[in-house]
């Protein structure tokens, strides 16, 4: 796949994921169900962006692990903040 086709495909996946997140918000699901789906989609999008647009897919694994630890910390803080909202 050429770079243009690859980045176009990634853009399409990110666009569809963002659209699904908006649809989940308006679907009237229970709070924790909607929250779980949105967090999962957000984590998927963050990994996709980091892997291809920040070129972590082509970097040494040790650098990737540092970013994954940061993503896990951000997810933990998000979960803690959402718990305190209720």
Buried (B, 14 or more C-beta within 10 A) or exposed (E): EEEEEEEEEBEEEBEEBEEBBEEBEEEEBEEEEBBEBBBEBBBEBBBBEBBBEEEBEEBEEEEBEEBBEEBEEEBEEBEEEEEEEE
